Amino acid sequence: MAETAPRPAILISRVLPEESLRLARSRADVDLHSGDRPLPREELVARLRGRPGLVCLITDTIDEPLLAACPDLRVVSNVAVGFNNIDVAAATRRGVVVTNTPDVLTETTADFTWTLLMATARRLIEADRYVREGKFTQWELMVLLGGDVHGKTLGVLGFGRIGRAVARRALGFNMRVLYHDASPAVGAVEQELRASAADLETLLRESDFVTVHTPLLPETHHLINARTLTLMKKTAYLINASRGPVVEEAALAQALKEGWIAGAGLDVYEHEPKVHPELLGLPNVVLAPHIASASHDTRIQMANLAVENCLAVLEGRTPPTPVNPEVLTRR
């Protein structure tokens, strides 16, 4: 009688939706960290030793020293699109597959980008506070005037999956769409979305709303800074639901205080979870706690995909969404 193959051992570094945990436990021996804070570094290493699989969040730093301390590790499965918390080059050198969760959160993140955009332009948070503080005693013509969205120019920095989904929603607002990306879209995409490629300075000068959807790379770090903010219209709004360090927060705080731009909506931060203290006291910025993908359906899909990525590698199959697929060709 053939022996049953041993079940792979994986560490899940934070609580996932119950559906995702059931999937993991049905095919692997799972060590789950159920705390509401990331594992301390030493405990993360200790619990990962001897385990070939890790399902982690962006709050876990997976770097060269950790990889060296966990030689049995074969796959790091991030429950996120971004993976700047992982040293992918070091993982690749060590033959460790890195995976992420693209696609499943595209539409939800685009929805939330528009939530930030609309809330910022129409001063929704200020209006909510105005009512709660008992200031709404009568209708007034000139109270809490915001900016129109329809018919304006939307500038999209980064025209990948999410950037295009955001641009698609602009069609319903009859907006002109400019985009800036290292790889211009094909003509059919531009035609479908009524979008035109532009250099960075042109986009910043002409857009009424600038929404950031770039990955965090050396060339995009502080892409939005004092110089680029001064190129924007004084009536313009900045929206960031991509990666915090793309925006230099000190410069943004100055721009909002001094009226270089009209407002901003942020879901991510330069030194997350810390927020630049000057931003906290400003009325013309909407601040959200990194929740662009936080719908029930989407977070379940993200977690399921991360678990499936991890299990696929450990079961000798190609994971659905590898970040460094070159590792797979070595096997």
N, C-alpha and C positions, 0 to 999 in steps of 0.2 A: 504494500500500500504506500502510495507516494506521500512524502511528508508535506505538511502545510507550511508554506513560506511564512517566516515570522513577520508580524505586523511592524511597520516602520514606527519609529518613535519621533514625535514632534513636540515642540514647545510652542504654545500659543501665548504671546506675551501680554495680551489684554483680553477682556471679555468680548466675545463676538455674539451676534444674534444666535438664539437657540437653534435655529434651523442649520446654521453653519457649523455649530459645535456638534450637532448630531451627525452631520456629514463627515466631519473629521473623525469622530469617535467610532463611526461604523467601519472605518478602514485603517485606523492607526491607534497607537497607544498615545494618549494626549496628556501632556502636563500643561494645565491651564493656570495662568496667573490671573486671579479673580479680583485683585485690588484695583482701586480707582486711580492709582498713580503708576507711572512706569516702574519697572523693576530697577532697583539700584544696580549699578554696573556690575559689581562683584557677584550679585545674585543671578543676574542675567547670564553671565559667563558660567557660573557653577551649574545652573539648571540646564544650560544648553550643551554642556560637555557630554559626549557620548550620543547625542541626538543628531540625526542627519537632516532634520527639517525644522524650520522656524517660520512661523506666521507672525508678522510683527506690524506695528503701526509706525507712522512717521515720527513718533516721539521716542523711538528706540534708535540709538546710534550704532550702526554696524560698520565698524572700521577695521583697519588692518590688525591692530592688536587683538581685537575680539576674534577675528577670523583665525589668527594664529593660535589663540588659546582653545579653539574648538575645531580641531582637525577633522572630526567626523562629519562636520556640517556639509551638506550637499546642495541645499536650496534655501534661499532667503526669499520669502514671499511677502511682499509689502501690500498692506491693505490701503492702497492709494495709487493715484496716477503718478505722482511725483516720487522720486527715489533719491533725493539729495541727502537723505539720512544714511544712505548706504554708500560705501566706497566700492563702486561697481568695478573699477579697474583692479582693485585688490582681490575682489571676489573672482573676477575672471582669471587672474593669474593663478588662483588656488583651485580653479575648476568648480567653483560654486555658482550655481545658476541663480540669477536674480530675476524675480518676476514682479509685475505690478498689475493694476486693475484699470486699464483704460476702457473707453467706450461706454461701459455700463453707467458712468456718472455724467456723461457729456450733456445730455438734455437737462438733467436736474441742475447741474452747475450753471448752464446757460440761463435757466429759469431764475436762479438766485442772482445772477449777475444783473438781470433786469429788475429784480426786486430792489437791489442796492441802487441801481441807476434811478429808478422811479422814486424811491424813498428819499434819495439825496436831492434830486431835482425839485421835487414838490414839498420838501421840508417836512416829511411825514413824522419823523421822530420829534421834531420841535412842536408840531401841531398836536401830537398825542400828549406831550407834556403840558402844553398850553391848556388843553381841556382838563387834564387831571388836576392841575393846580388851580382850577376854578376861574381862569381868566376869560373863558368863553361866556360872556354875558350878553352879547348881541352880535349879529352879523355885521362885519365891517368890510369896506371895499379894499382897504390897503393893508390888511393884516396878513402876514406869512406868505407874501408873494414869492413864488418859486419860478423855475424855468420851464418853458415848454419843451416837450420831447418830440412831438410829431413835426415832421418836415425839417428837422435839424440834421446836422452832420455827425455821424458816428465814426470815430476812429478806433480801429481794432488793432492792437499791438500783439502780433502772434496769431496767425491764421490757420491754426490746426483744427482739430475736431471741435473744440469748445469755441474757439474764436469764430468759426464758421456758423456754429449753431446760434451764437449770439447775433451774428450778422443776419441770419435767416429771420429772426424775430423782428429785426428792424424793418423788414419789408412791410409789416403790418402798421408801422408808424410812418410810412412814406418817407423814410430817411435816406439821405445820401450816405453811402458807406465807403470809407477809405480804409485800407489795411496796409500794414507794414509787416513783412516777413522775409526771412533770409531765402525762402523758397517760394517764389510767386505761384499763385494758384493757376491752374490751366484756364483757358478762356471760357470753357463751358461752365466752370464753377463761378467765375467772375460774372458771367452773364446771368446765371441762375440767381445769384445773390445781389445782383446789380452793384457789385463792389469793384473799386478801382485800386490798383496798387499805388503806393505813394512812398516817397522817402520819409524818414522819421520827422524831419523838420517840417515838411509840408503837412503831414498828418497832424502834428501838434498845433501848427498855426491855424489850420482850417477847421478843426473838429470842435464841436460843441460838447461832445462827450468823448473821453478817451478811456477805453476799457482795456485792461492788461491781461493777456493770456499767453505769455511767453514762459518757457521753462526757465529754471534758474541755472544759468551758465555763467562762466567768467565774463562773457561779453554782455550779459543782461543784468549783472549785479549793478544796482543803482542806475539802471537805465533811465529811471525817472529821478532826476536830481535838480539842484537849484537852476542849472543852466536850462535844462529841458522844460522845467515848470514855467520859466519866464517866457518861453516861446508860446505857451498856451494863451488862449483868450481869457480876459478877466471874467468873462461870463461862463467859462467852461467848467466841466466837472470831470474829476478823475475817479475811475472805478478800478479796484484791484481785487480779483478773486483768483489770482494765480499763485505767486510765491512772494512772501513778504519782502525779502531783500532786493527784489527788483525795484522797490521804491525806497529812496532815502528819506526816512521818516522825519528827521530833523528839518530837512529842506521843505518837506510837505507841510509840516506844522507852521513854518515861517510863511509859506505861500498862502496858507489859509488865514493866518492872523493878519497878514499885510494886504490881502486882497489881490494876490497875483492871479488866483483862480476863485471861482465862486464856491466850490464845495468838493467833497470827496466821499466815497463810500468804500470801506475796507473790510475784507473778510480775513485777511492774512497780514502778518506783521513781521517787521525786520528781525526782531529778537523774540519771536513768539515763545511763550504766551505773554511776554511783557509788551506793553504798548507804550510808545513814547509819551511821557507824562503831559506834555503840552497838548497832545491831541485829545486827551481825556476831557479837557475843559472847554473845548471849542464846540460851538453850536452847529457849525457848518460842515461837520463830518459825521457820517453814520458808521458805527463800529459794530461788527459782528464777530463772534468767536469761532471762526473757521468752520462755518456750517453750510457752505455752498452745496455740498453733496448730501446734506443731512435730511433726506426723506426716508421713511421706513423702507420703501421698496428698494431704493438705490443702495442704502447701506447694507441691506441683506444681499443684494446682488454683488456688491464689492467683496463682502466677506466670503460669500460662496465661491467667487472666482479665485480669491486668494487661497482658500483651502484646496480647491481643485488644482490650482497651479502647483502647490506643494506636494499633494498626493501624486500627481502625474509624474513629477520628477522621481519621486521615491519608488514609484511602481514601474519605472523604466519607460515612460511614455513622454512625448513632447508636451510641455505645458502650453496652455492656450495663449499666454501672453508673456513670453520671455523678454527681458530687457537686454540680456547678453547671449543671444542664441548661438554665438560662436562656441560657447562652452559645450553645447549639445553635440556639435559635430566631432568633438574629440572622443566621444564615447563609442 
